[in-house]
Amino acid sequence: MFFRILALATLLGACGGRSSGDEDAFSATGELVALSGGGAGAQDACHTCHGLAGEGNSAGAPRLSGLPYGYLLKQLQDYADGRRRDEAMHPIASRLTLLERQLVSAWYASRDLPPVDRAEASLRDDAAHLWHRGDPQRGLAPCAQCHGEQGEGLGLAFPPLHDQPPAYLAEQFERWRLGRRQNDPEQIMLNVTQRLTKAERLALAEYAASLPGVSAATAQQEAPSPQTRRRDR
């Protein structure tokens, strides 16, 4: 009887179990991680909140498509390590392997931004002034100094803001202001958001989202090829 049970267990394992090789093949591309959830599970797959094209939504999930690879990877690592606090993203990022974070970051960075309707009526003069010229009397540098004249972003720490959902940007401004988000260099955003009025923060969120940005090609160039990355152990 023992040997019959052992043989049955072996047969079931061979038929129903997924080998480590199969797991590697299934999660070998960033697209599959985004659509399947990878180690985070299907219920927490990226597309369920961020959209099939990585476009984000009006409920506060940001656009991911076309963002720089290095920025996306850093945010996932900050979520996993707790440096960027978020009740939804911390457990998801924690369950992804380093390889999965690298692959999905590279995939979203390589994606073209879906067409976005920009409401010109939302471009308020005060927001435009703050974005391009700042307010020296309050110690506010122009937003464009870090995030670019067209919202295209500059470097790893200052991401593109163009075409992000305004609700997401407004929420992040509030998190910076309250100290609930602190993963920026030298607390720049804490100092900025605490000097802005609520109306200015909302206007800047609308203005930044409406900026034209630049081609996603710059983000794609930054993303290393998945074939060149070393698998984490």
KOLTI-724145 format. One record per residue (C-alpha): x, y, z. Coordinates in Angstrom, 1 decimal. Last residue first. Layout:
N
+--------+--------+--------+
:      X :      Y :      Z :
+--------+--------+--------+
:      X :      Y :      Z :
...
+--------+--------+--------+
This chain:
233
+--------+--------+--------+
:      X :      Y :      Z :
+--------+--------+--------+
:   19.0 :   34.0 :   -6.6 :
:   18.5 :   37.0 :   -8.9 :
:   18.9 :   36.4 :  -12.6 :
:   21.5 :   38.6 :  -14.2 :
:   20.3 :   41.2 :  -16.7 :
:   21.7 :   41.3 :  -20.2 :
:   18.9 :   39.2 :  -21.8 :
:   16.3 :   41.5 :  -20.2 :
:   17.7 :   44.4 :  -22.3 :
:   18.5 :   47.4 :  -20.2 :
:   15.9 :   50.2 :  -19.9 :
:   17.3 :   53.6 :  -20.5 :
:   16.7 :   53.6 :  -24.2 :
:   13.0 :   52.8 :  -23.6 :
:   12.6 :   55.8 :  -21.3 :
:   14.0 :   58.1 :  -24.0 :
:   11.9 :   56.5 :  -26.6 :
:    8.7 :   57.3 :  -24.6 :
:    8.6 :   60.5 :  -26.6 :
:    8.4 :   63.8 :  -24.7 :
:    6.1 :   65.5 :  -22.3 :
:    2.9 :   67.1 :  -23.6 :
:    1.8 :   68.8 :  -20.3 :
:   -1.8 :   68.1 :  -19.2 :
:   -0.9 :   66.0 :  -16.2 :
:    1.4 :   68.7 :  -14.9 :
:   -1.3 :   71.3 :  -15.2 :
:   -4.0 :   69.3 :  -13.4 :
:   -1.7 :   68.3 :  -10.6 :
:   -0.5 :   71.9 :  -10.4 :
:   -4.0 :   73.2 :  -10.0 :
:   -4.8 :   70.8 :   -7.2 :
:   -1.6 :   71.7 :   -5.4 :
:   -2.3 :   75.4 :   -5.9 :
:   -5.8 :   75.1 :   -4.5 :
:   -4.5 :   73.3 :   -1.5 :
:   -2.0 :   76.0 :   -0.9 :
:    1.7 :   75.4 :   -1.6 :
:    4.5 :   75.9 :    1.0 :
:    4.0 :   72.4 :    2.5 :
:    4.2 :   70.9 :   -1.0 :
:    7.6 :   72.3 :   -1.7 :
:    9.3 :   71.4 :    1.6 :
:    8.0 :   67.8 :    1.6 :
:    8.9 :   67.5 :   -2.1 :
:   12.5 :   68.4 :   -1.6 :
:   12.9 :   66.0 :    1.4 :
:   16.7 :   65.7 :    0.7 :
:   16.2 :   63.4 :   -2.3 :
:   12.8 :   61.7 :   -2.5 :
:   11.6 :   58.6 :   -0.8 :
:    9.6 :   60.4 :    1.9 :
:    5.9 :   59.7 :    1.4 :
:    3.6 :   59.9 :    4.4 :
:    5.3 :   63.2 :    5.4 :
:    1.9 :   65.0 :    5.4 :
:    2.9 :   67.3 :    2.5 :
:    4.5 :   64.4 :    0.5 :
:    1.3 :   62.4 :    0.9 :
:   -0.8 :   65.3 :   -0.2 :
:    1.3 :   65.9 :   -3.3 :
:    1.0 :   62.2 :   -4.0 :
:   -2.8 :   62.3 :   -3.8 :
:   -2.9 :   65.3 :   -6.2 :
:   -0.6 :   63.5 :   -8.6 :
:   -2.9 :   60.4 :   -8.6 :
:   -6.0 :   62.5 :   -9.0 :
:   -4.4 :   64.3 :  -12.0 :
:   -4.0 :   61.0 :  -13.8 :
:   -0.4 :   61.1 :  -15.2 :
:   -0.2 :   62.4 :  -18.8 :
:    2.9 :   64.5 :  -18.0 :
:    4.6 :   63.8 :  -14.6 :
:    7.9 :   62.4 :  -15.8 :
:   10.0 :   61.3 :  -12.9 :
:   12.5 :   63.3 :  -10.8 :
:   14.7 :   60.9 :   -8.8 :
:   16.1 :   58.8 :  -11.7 :
:   17.0 :   61.6 :  -14.1 :
:   14.9 :   64.5 :  -15.3 :
:   11.2 :   64.3 :  -16.0 :
:    9.3 :   65.0 :  -19.2 :
:    6.9 :   67.4 :  -17.6 :
:    7.2 :   69.7 :  -20.7 :
:    9.5 :   72.2 :  -19.0 :
:   11.3 :   69.4 :  -17.1 :
:   10.6 :   67.7 :  -13.8 :
:   13.4 :   69.1 :  -11.7 :
:   13.7 :   72.7 :  -12.8 :
:   10.3 :   72.5 :  -14.4 :
:    8.7 :   72.7 :  -10.9 :
:   10.1 :   76.2 :  -10.7 :
:   11.9 :   76.8 :   -7.3 :
:    9.7 :   77.8 :   -4.4 :
:   11.4 :   79.8 :   -1.6 :
:    8.2 :   81.7 :   -0.8 :
:    9.4 :   85.0 :   -2.3 :
:   11.1 :   83.1 :   -5.1 :
:    7.8 :   81.7 :   -6.5 :
:    8.3 :   79.2 :   -9.3 :
:    8.9 :   80.3 :  -12.8 :
:    7.8 :   77.4 :  -15.1 :
:    5.6 :   75.3 :  -12.9 :
:    4.6 :   78.1 :  -10.5 :
:    3.6 :   80.4 :  -13.4 :
:    1.8 :   77.6 :  -15.2 :
:   -0.2 :   76.8 :  -12.1 :
:   -1.1 :   80.4 :  -11.6 :
:   -2.2 :   80.8 :  -15.3 :
:   -4.5 :   77.8 :  -15.2 :
:   -4.2 :   75.1 :  -17.8 :
:   -7.4 :   73.2 :  -17.1 :
:   -9.2 :   74.7 :  -20.1 :
:   -6.7 :   73.0 :  -22.4 :
:   -8.1 :   69.6 :  -21.5 :
:   -5.7 :   67.0 :  -22.7 :
:   -7.1 :   63.8 :  -24.1 :
:   -4.6 :   61.0 :  -23.9 :
:   -3.5 :   58.5 :  -26.6 :
:   -1.7 :   55.5 :  -25.0 :
:    1.9 :   56.1 :  -23.9 :
:    4.3 :   53.8 :  -25.8 :
:    5.6 :   50.9 :  -23.8 :
:    9.3 :   50.3 :  -23.3 :
:    9.4 :   51.6 :  -19.7 :
:    6.5 :   49.3 :  -18.9 :
:    8.4 :   46.3 :  -20.1 :
:   11.7 :   47.3 :  -18.3 :
:    9.9 :   47.8 :  -15.0 :
:    8.1 :   44.4 :  -15.4 :
:   11.4 :   42.7 :  -16.1 :
:   13.4 :   44.3 :  -13.3 :
:   10.7 :   43.8 :  -10.7 :
:   10.3 :   40.2 :  -11.8 :
:   14.1 :   39.6 :  -11.5 :
:   14.1 :   41.1 :   -8.0 :
:   11.4 :   38.7 :   -7.1 :
:    7.8 :   39.9 :   -6.6 :
:    6.1 :   39.1 :   -3.3 :
:    7.4 :   42.3 :   -1.6 :
:    6.2 :   44.5 :   -4.4 :
:    2.6 :   43.2 :   -4.0 :
:    2.7 :   43.4 :   -0.1 :
:    3.9 :   47.0 :   -0.2 :
:    1.7 :   48.2 :   -3.1 :
:   -1.7 :   48.1 :   -1.5 :
:   -0.9 :   49.6 :    2.0 :
:    1.5 :   52.1 :    0.6 :
:    4.7 :   53.4 :    2.2 :
:    7.7 :   54.3 :    0.1 :
:   10.7 :   53.3 :    2.1 :
:    8.9 :   50.2 :    3.1 :
:   11.5 :   47.8 :    1.6 :
:    9.0 :   46.4 :   -1.0 :
:    7.6 :   49.8 :   -1.8 :
:   11.0 :   51.3 :   -2.2 :
:   12.1 :   48.4 :   -4.4 :
:    9.0 :   48.9 :   -6.6 :
:    9.7 :   52.6 :   -6.7 :
:   13.3 :   52.1 :   -7.6 :
:   12.5 :   49.8 :  -10.5 :
:   10.0 :   52.3 :  -11.9 :
:   12.5 :   55.1 :  -11.7 :
:   15.3 :   53.1 :  -13.2 :
:   13.1 :   52.0 :  -16.1 :
:   12.0 :   55.5 :  -17.0 :
:    8.2 :   56.0 :  -17.3 :
:    6.8 :   55.2 :  -20.8 :
:    3.8 :   53.2 :  -19.5 :
:    3.4 :   53.3 :  -15.8 :
:    0.5 :   55.7 :  -15.4 :
:   -0.6 :   56.1 :  -11.8 :
:   -3.4 :   54.4 :   -9.9 :
:   -5.4 :   57.1 :   -8.1 :
:   -9.1 :   56.5 :   -9.0 :
:   -8.8 :   58.2 :  -12.4 :
:   -6.9 :   55.4 :  -13.9 :
:   -3.4 :   54.4 :  -15.0 :
:   -2.3 :   54.1 :  -18.6 :
:   -0.3 :   50.9 :  -18.3 :
:   -1.7 :   49.6 :  -21.5 :
:   -3.8 :   46.9 :  -19.9 :
:   -4.8 :   49.2 :  -17.0 :
:   -2.9 :   50.3 :  -13.9 :
:   -5.2 :   48.8 :  -11.4 :
:   -6.0 :   45.2 :  -12.7 :
:   -3.1 :   45.6 :  -15.1 :
:   -0.4 :   45.1 :  -12.4 :
:   -1.6 :   41.7 :  -11.4 :
:   -2.8 :   41.6 :   -7.8 :
:   -5.5 :   38.9 :   -8.1 :
:   -3.2 :   37.0 :  -10.4 :
:   -0.5 :   36.4 :   -7.8 :
:    2.3 :   38.6 :   -6.4 :
:    4.9 :   36.2 :   -7.6 :
:    4.1 :   37.0 :  -11.2 :
:    1.0 :   39.1 :  -11.4 :
:   -0.2 :   37.4 :  -14.5 :
:   -0.6 :   40.4 :  -16.8 :
:    2.3 :   42.5 :  -15.6 :
:    4.5 :   39.5 :  -15.0 :
:    3.7 :   38.2 :  -18.4 :
:    4.5 :   41.5 :  -20.0 :
:    7.8 :   41.7 :  -18.2 :
:    9.0 :   38.5 :  -19.8 :
:   10.4 :   35.3 :  -18.3 :
:    7.7 :   34.8 :  -15.8 :
:    6.2 :   31.7 :  -17.5 :
:    9.5 :   30.3 :  -18.6 :
:   11.0 :   30.6 :  -15.1 :
:    7.9 :   28.9 :  -13.6 :
:    8.1 :   26.1 :  -16.2 :
:   11.8 :   25.6 :  -15.4 :
:   11.0 :   25.5 :  -11.7 :
:    8.6 :   22.7 :  -12.5 :
:    4.8 :   23.1 :  -12.4 :
:    3.0 :   20.3 :  -10.6 :
:   -0.1 :   18.6 :  -12.1 :
:    1.2 :   15.8 :  -14.2 :
:    4.6 :   15.0 :  -12.6 :
:    3.4 :   15.7 :   -9.1 :
:    0.3 :   13.6 :   -9.6 :
:    2.5 :   10.7 :  -10.8 :
:    4.9 :   10.9 :   -7.9 :
:    1.9 :   11.0 :   -5.4 :
:    0.4 :    7.9 :   -7.1 :
:    3.7 :    6.0 :   -6.9 :
:    4.1 :    6.8 :   -3.2 :
:    0.6 :    5.7 :   -2.5 :
:    1.1 :    2.4 :   -4.3 :
:    4.4 :    1.9 :   -2.5 :
:    2.8 :    2.4 :    0.9 :
:    0.0 :    0.0 :    0.0 :
+--------+--------+--------+
